[in-house]
Amino acid sequence: MGAVTGLAEAKRIVVKVGSALLVGADGANAHWLAAFAADVARLRARGQQVLVVSSGAVALGRRRLKLTRRALTLPEKQAAAAAGQSGLMRAWEEALEPYGISAAQVLLTRDDTEVRRRWLNARATVETLLGLGVVPVVNENDTVVTEEIRYGDNDRLAARVAQMIGADLLVLLSDVDGLYTADPRNDPSAEHLPRVTRLTRQIEAMAGGANASAGVGTGGMTTKLAAARIASAAGCATVITLGSRPSPLQAVEDGERATVIEPSTTPAAAYKAWIAGSLAPAGALVVDDGAAEAVRRGKSLLAAGVRRTEGRFDKGDAVVIRDEAGHEIARGLVRYEADDAEKICGLKSEAIEAALGYTSGPLVHADDLALGAHAPA
C-alpha cells in the first residue's frame, strides 16, 4: 500500500491547534472549538484515531493573571502556563462532551520524546488512551520547562508526537491555507502549492516568518516545514491548511485549499530503520533455536526462549538478539532492565509477574524489532 497522504485514508491523525485559533479576546474560542469537535467526532465515527496537540495555556493564563506586557519573563510564562492549563483542558472537555468523547491531558517535555526510556513510557500512555477511545490533548509542559530544554513551538512537538505514535498524518492548522511560493500577505503574485513531494532547500526558502499581527503563538511557515521534515522522515504525511475555517478538517475533505507534504517512507519502515541503524546496542540477548525462528518470522521475543543476557542495559535500550551460534538475528528495544531480564530468562509469560512483581510483556515486542540485514535465513 502506498503512503497515506489524505484525511480519509489515515488511520491515526495528529492535529496541531495553535493559540490564535483557541484564544479570543474573552478567553477560549468556544464557537470554533465546537465546530472542530464535530470534525473530531466525524473522523472517530469512521474508525480513525485523533490526537490533538494544543497550544493556548500561556495565552489563557496571562489573561487570567492579568499579565498584559507582550514579552513575558520565563517565570511569568511558567506561571501563566500553570494558571491557563486547567482552563484549556476545560475548554476541550466541554467541546468534546456533547459527542460522548473524553479528553485526557498529556503534558510533555523534550526529554519525553528524545530520551528512549521516557519515549517508551510516553508512547505507552498515549497508545493506551487511544485504545480506550480517548482523545489525548498534548501540550508542552511549560510550567517546568526551561528555554534550554523546550521544543520552542508546538509544530515541532506535534511532529515528534506523530513520530512517537506512528501517525499516518499530521495536520498543522495555520493562519494561511497552505504553502505558497512567497508570503501571500506581502506578495500578491505568490502561487499556492497543493502538493510537495520532497522538501528541498528551494521549497523551504519559500517559507515566511511568524504572523506577528496575531499577537499570540510562536510558529510560522518556517516552523511548519521543519515539523513536516520530521514527520516525512518518520513516514507521516503533513497537511498545512487554514485553521480559522469552521470545521477545518471537513473543509480540507471538501476540497478547500491545503498543502500536502508527502512522506519519504512509511511509519513502520522509518521506526525499524531507526532501531536497526541509529541506536548503539547496550547489550545482547542470546536465544534458543525456537525463539530465533520466531523472531525471524516477525514475532515478539518471549522470555521463555532467551538463554542468557549480556551487558548492562536499561528498559528501552537497544539490544542485539543473537542465536547460540553467535549470529545476529535482529536488534530491538528491550522492555526490562538487565537484572530483571536475567531473572526471567527461560520463564513462561505467565510466570514473569510472580518472579518480578510486575510484567511488561515480552522481552522485546515485535513492534520494537528490526531484523538484521546480514542475519542468516
C-alpha positions as CSV (number, residue, x, y, z in Angstrom):
1,M,0.0,0.0,0.0
2,G,1.3,3.5,-0.8
3,A,2.0,6.2,1.6
4,V,-1.0,7.8,3.3
5,T,-1.4,11.5,2.3
6,G,-5.1,12.2,2.8
7,L,-7.5,12.6,5.7
8,A,-9.9,9.9,4.5
9,E,-7.3,7.1,4.4
10,A,-5.3,7.9,7.5
11,K,-5.8,5.6,10.5
12,R,-4.1,7.8,13.1
13,I,-4.1,11.6,12.8
14,V,-2.3,14.2,14.9
15,V,-3.8,17.7,14.6
16,K,-1.9,20.8,15.9
17,V,-4.1,23.7,17.0
18,G,-2.4,27.0,17.8
19,S,-3.2,29.7,20.3
20,A,-4.6,32.1,17.6
21,L,-7.4,29.7,16.9
22,L,-8.1,28.7,20.5
23,V,-7.9,32.0,22.3
24,G,-10.1,35.1,21.7
25,A,-10.4,38.4,23.5
26,D,-12.5,36.9,26.2
27,G,-10.9,33.5,26.6
28,A,-11.3,30.2,24.9
29,N,-13.0,30.4,21.5
30,A,-15.9,28.1,22.3
31,H,-17.6,28.6,18.9
32,W,-14.5,27.4,16.9
33,L,-13.9,24.6,19.4
34,A,-17.4,23.3,19.0
35,A,-17.1,23.1,15.2
36,F,-13.7,21.4,15.5
37,A,-15.1,18.9,18.0
38,A,-17.7,18.0,15.3
39,D,-14.7,17.3,12.9
40,V,-13.1,15.1,15.5
41,A,-16.3,13.2,16.1
42,R,-16.8,12.6,12.4
43,L,-13.4,11.2,12.0
44,R,-13.7,8.9,15.0
45,A,-17.1,7.6,13.7
46,R,-15.2,6.4,10.6
47,G,-12.8,4.4,12.9
48,Q,-10.0,6.9,12.8
49,Q,-7.9,7.8,15.9
50,V,-7.3,11.5,16.6
51,L,-4.7,13.1,18.9
52,V,-4.7,16.9,19.4
53,V,-1.6,19.0,20.1
54,S,-3.0,22.1,21.6
55,S,-1.4,25.5,22.4
56,G,-3.2,28.1,24.4
57,A,-2.3,27.6,28.1
58,V,0.1,30.5,28.3
59,A,-2.3,32.8,26.3
60,L,-5.2,31.9,28.6
61,G,-3.2,32.1,31.8
62,R,-1.7,35.5,31.0
63,R,-5.3,36.8,30.7
64,R,-6.3,35.2,34.0
65,L,-3.2,36.6,35.8
66,K,-3.6,40.0,34.0
67,L,-0.1,39.8,32.6
68,T,-0.6,42.4,29.9
69,R,3.0,43.0,28.8
70,R,3.7,41.5,25.3
71,A,7.1,40.0,26.4
72,L,7.0,37.8,29.5
73,T,9.9,36.6,31.5
74,L,10.4,32.8,31.8
75,P,9.0,32.6,35.3
76,E,5.9,34.6,34.1
77,K,5.4,32.3,31.2
78,Q,5.6,29.3,33.6
79,A,3.1,30.9,35.9
80,A,0.8,31.7,33.0
81,A,1.0,28.1,31.8
82,A,0.1,26.8,35.3
83,A,-2.9,29.2,35.5
84,G,-4.1,28.5,32.0
85,Q,-3.7,24.8,31.5
86,S,-6.8,23.9,33.5
87,G,-8.9,26.3,31.6
88,L,-7.5,24.9,28.3
89,M,-8.5,21.4,29.3
90,R,-11.9,22.5,30.5
91,A,-12.5,24.1,27.1
92,W,-11.6,20.9,25.3
93,E,-13.7,18.8,27.6
94,E,-16.7,21.0,27.1
95,A,-16.3,20.9,23.3
96,L,-16.0,17.2,23.1
97,E,-18.5,16.2,25.7
98,P,-21.7,16.6,23.5
99,Y,-20.3,13.8,21.3
100,G,-19.6,11.5,24.2
101,I,-15.8,11.8,23.7
102,S,-13.5,12.0,26.7
103,A,-10.3,14.1,26.6
104,A,-7.1,13.4,28.5
105,Q,-4.3,15.8,29.3
106,V,-0.8,14.8,28.3
107,L,2.0,17.2,29.2
108,L,5.4,16.6,27.7
109,T,8.9,18.0,27.8
110,R,11.5,17.5,25.1
111,D,13.1,14.6,27.0
112,D,9.8,12.7,26.8
113,T,10.3,12.3,23.0
114,E,14.2,12.3,22.9
115,V,15.2,10.0,25.8
116,R,14.3,6.4,24.9
117,R,13.0,5.2,28.2
118,R,10.8,8.2,28.7
119,W,9.8,8.0,25.0
120,L,8.6,4.4,25.5
121,N,6.7,5.4,28.6
122,A,5.0,8.3,26.9
123,R,4.2,6.2,23.9
124,A,2.6,3.5,26.0
125,T,0.4,6.1,27.8
126,V,-0.8,7.6,24.6
127,E,-1.4,4.2,22.9
128,T,-3.5,3.2,25.9
129,L,-5.5,6.4,25.8
130,L,-6.2,5.9,22.1
131,G,-7.1,2.3,22.6
132,L,-9.6,3.4,25.2
133,G,-11.3,5.7,22.7
134,V,-10.0,8.9,24.4
135,V,-8.7,12.0,22.6
136,P,-5.3,12.8,24.1
137,V,-4.8,16.6,24.3
138,V,-1.0,17.2,24.3
139,N,0.9,20.3,25.2
140,E,4.4,21.2,26.2
141,N,4.8,21.3,30.0
142,D,5.6,25.0,30.0
143,T,5.2,25.1,33.8
144,V,8.5,23.3,34.4
145,V,10.4,23.5,31.0
146,T,13.2,26.0,30.5
147,E,14.4,27.7,27.4
148,E,17.3,25.3,27.1
149,I,15.2,22.1,27.0
150,R,12.0,23.2,25.3
151,Y,10.7,22.3,21.9
152,G,10.3,26.0,21.1
153,D,7.0,25.6,19.2
154,N,4.1,23.2,19.1
155,D,4.6,22.4,15.4
156,R,7.8,20.6,16.3
157,L,6.1,19.0,19.3
158,A,3.3,17.8,17.1
159,A,5.8,16.2,14.6
160,R,7.6,14.4,17.4
161,V,4.4,13.1,18.8
162,A,3.3,11.9,15.3
163,Q,6.7,10.2,15.1
164,M,6.3,8.7,18.5
165,I,2.9,7.1,17.9
166,G,3.5,6.1,14.3
167,A,0.8,8.5,12.9
168,D,-0.1,8.4,9.2
169,L,-1.0,12.1,9.0
170,L,0.0,15.3,10.7
171,V,-2.4,18.3,10.2
172,L,-1.0,21.7,11.0
173,L,-3.7,24.3,11.3
174,S,-2.2,27.6,10.2
175,D,-3.2,31.2,9.6
176,V,-2.8,30.6,5.8
177,D,-4.3,27.9,3.6
178,G,-1.0,26.2,2.8
179,L,2.4,26.8,1.4
180,Y,3.0,29.5,-1.3
181,T,6.0,30.4,-3.4
182,A,6.2,33.6,-1.2
183,D,4.3,35.1,1.7
184,P,0.8,35.8,0.1
185,R,0.2,38.6,2.6
186,N,3.1,40.5,1.2
187,D,3.3,39.3,-2.4
188,P,0.0,39.1,-4.4
189,S,1.8,37.1,-7.2
190,A,2.6,34.2,-4.8
191,E,1.3,30.8,-6.1
192,H,-0.2,28.2,-3.9
193,L,1.4,24.7,-3.8
194,P,-1.2,22.0,-3.4
195,R,1.3,19.2,-3.1
196,V,5.0,18.8,-2.2
197,T,6.7,15.5,-3.0
198,R,10.0,16.4,-1.4
199,L,11.2,19.1,0.9
200,T,14.1,20.7,-0.9
201,R,16.0,23.8,0.1
202,Q,14.2,25.7,-2.6
203,I,10.8,24.7,-1.1
204,E,12.0,25.6,2.5
205,A,13.2,29.0,1.2
206,M,9.6,29.9,0.3
207,A,8.5,29.9,4.0
208,G,7.8,33.2,5.6
209,G,8.1,34.3,9.2
210,A,5.5,34.1,12.1
211,N,2.3,36.1,11.7
212,A,3.2,38.9,14.0
213,S,-0.2,40.6,13.8
214,A,-1.9,37.7,15.6
215,G,-0.2,38.6,18.9
216,V,-0.2,35.0,20.2
217,G,1.7,31.9,19.2
218,T,5.3,31.3,18.2
219,G,5.1,29.5,14.9
220,G,5.2,30.4,11.3
221,M,5.6,28.6,7.9
222,T,9.3,28.0,8.6
223,T,8.5,26.0,11.8
224,K,5.7,24.1,10.0
225,L,8.1,23.0,7.2
226,A,10.6,22.0,9.9
227,A,7.9,19.9,11.5
228,A,6.9,18.5,8.1
229,R,10.5,17.3,7.6
230,I,10.5,15.5,10.9
231,A,7.2,13.9,10.0
232,S,8.2,13.0,6.5
233,A,11.3,11.1,7.7
234,A,9.0,9.2,10.1
235,G,6.7,8.1,7.3
236,C,4.0,10.6,8.2
237,A,2.4,12.9,5.6
238,T,1.7,16.6,6.6
239,V,-1.3,18.8,5.7
240,I,-1.0,22.5,6.2
241,T,-4.3,24.3,5.9
242,L,-6.2,27.4,7.2
243,G,-7.4,26.7,10.7
244,S,-9.8,29.6,11.2
245,R,-12.5,28.0,9.0
246,P,-15.3,26.3,10.9
247,S,-14.7,22.5,10.8
248,P,-11.3,22.9,9.1
249,L,-10.8,19.1,8.6
250,Q,-14.1,18.9,6.8
251,A,-13.1,21.8,4.7
252,V,-10.0,20.0,3.5
253,E,-12.0,17.0,2.6
254,D,-14.5,19.2,0.7
255,G,-11.6,20.5,-1.5
256,E,-10.7,23.7,0.2
257,R,-7.1,24.8,-0.3
258,A,-4.3,23.0,1.6
259,T,-0.8,21.8,1.0
260,V,0.0,18.1,1.3
261,I,3.7,17.2,2.0
262,E,4.3,13.6,1.2
263,P,6.3,11.3,3.5
264,S,9.6,9.8,2.3
265,T,8.9,6.4,3.8
266,T,6.2,4.6,5.9
267,P,6.0,4.9,9.7
268,A,6.8,1.2,10.3
269,A,9.8,1.3,7.9
270,A,11.2,4.5,9.5
271,Y,10.9,3.1,13.0
272,K,12.6,-0.2,12.1
273,A,15.4,1.7,10.4
274,W,15.9,3.9,13.5
275,I,16.2,0.8,15.7
276,A,18.5,-1.0,13.2
277,G,20.9,1.7,12.4
278,S,20.6,4.7,14.7
279,L,20.9,3.2,18.2
280,A,24.1,1.8,19.7
281,P,23.2,-1.5,21.4
282,A,23.8,-1.6,25.1
283,G,23.8,-5.4,25.4
284,A,22.6,-8.6,23.9
285,L,20.0,-11.4,24.4
286,V,21.1,-14.9,23.4
287,V,18.1,-17.0,22.3
288,D,17.4,-20.7,21.5
289,D,16.6,-22.1,18.1
290,G,12.8,-21.8,18.6
291,A,13.0,-18.2,19.6
292,A,15.4,-17.4,16.8
293,E,12.9,-18.8,14.3
294,A,10.0,-16.9,15.8
295,V,11.9,-13.6,15.7
296,R,12.9,-14.2,12.0
297,R,9.1,-14.6,11.3
298,G,8.5,-11.2,12.9
299,K,7.2,-12.5,16.3
300,S,7.9,-10.9,19.7
301,L,10.8,-12.3,21.7
302,L,9.4,-14.0,24.8
303,A,11.5,-14.7,27.9
304,A,10.9,-18.4,27.6
305,G,13.2,-18.5,24.5
306,V,16.1,-16.5,26.0
307,R,19.1,-18.4,27.3
308,R,21.1,-15.5,28.8
309,T,21.7,-11.8,28.8
310,E,24.9,-9.9,28.0
311,G,25.9,-6.4,29.1
312,R,24.2,-3.8,31.3
313,F,21.1,-2.3,29.8
314,D,18.1,-0.3,31.0
315,K,14.5,-0.6,29.9
316,G,14.1,1.0,26.5
317,D,17.8,0.4,25.4
318,A,18.6,-1.2,22.1
319,V,20.0,-4.7,22.4
320,V,21.3,-7.2,19.8
321,I,19.5,-10.6,19.6
322,R,21.8,-13.5,18.8
323,D,21.3,-17.2,18.3
324,E,23.5,-19.6,20.2
325,A,26.0,-19.8,17.3
326,G,26.7,-16.1,17.8
327,H,24.8,-14.9,14.7
328,E,23.0,-11.6,15.0
329,I,19.3,-12.1,14.1
330,A,17.8,-8.7,15.0
331,R,18.0,-5.6,17.1
332,G,15.3,-4.3,19.3
333,L,14.2,-2.2,22.3
334,V,14.2,-4.3,25.4
335,R,11.3,-3.8,27.9
336,Y,13.2,-4.9,31.1
337,E,16.5,-3.7,32.6
338,A,19.4,-6.2,32.6
339,D,19.0,-7.7,36.1
340,D,15.3,-8.3,35.7
341,A,15.8,-9.7,32.2
342,E,18.3,-12.2,33.6
343,K,15.9,-13.3,36.3
344,I,13.2,-14.2,33.7
345,C,15.3,-16.0,31.1
346,G,13.5,-19.2,30.3
347,L,10.3,-18.4,32.1
348,K,6.9,-18.6,30.5
349,S,5.0,-15.4,30.2
350,E,2.5,-16.2,33.0
351,A,5.4,-16.7,35.5
352,I,7.0,-13.3,35.0
353,E,4.9,-11.3,37.4
354,A,5.5,-13.9,40.2
355,A,9.2,-13.6,39.6
356,L,9.5,-9.8,39.4
357,G,6.3,-8.4,41.0
358,Y,5.3,-6.9,37.6
359,T,5.2,-7.6,33.9
360,S,6.0,-5.5,30.9
361,G,5.0,-8.2,28.4
362,P,7.6,-9.8,26.1
363,L,11.3,-9.0,26.5
364,V,11.2,-7.4,23.1
365,H,7.9,-6.7,21.4
366,A,7.5,-7.4,17.7
367,D,6.8,-3.7,17.0
368,D,10.2,-2.8,18.5
369,L,12.2,-5.4,16.5
370,A,14.3,-4.8,13.4
371,L,15.7,-7.8,11.6
372,G,19.4,-7.7,10.9
373,A,20.3,-7.2,7.2
374,H,23.0,-9.8,7.5
375,A,21.0,-12.3,9.5
376,P,21.2,-15.8,8.2
377,A,18.0,-17.1,6.5
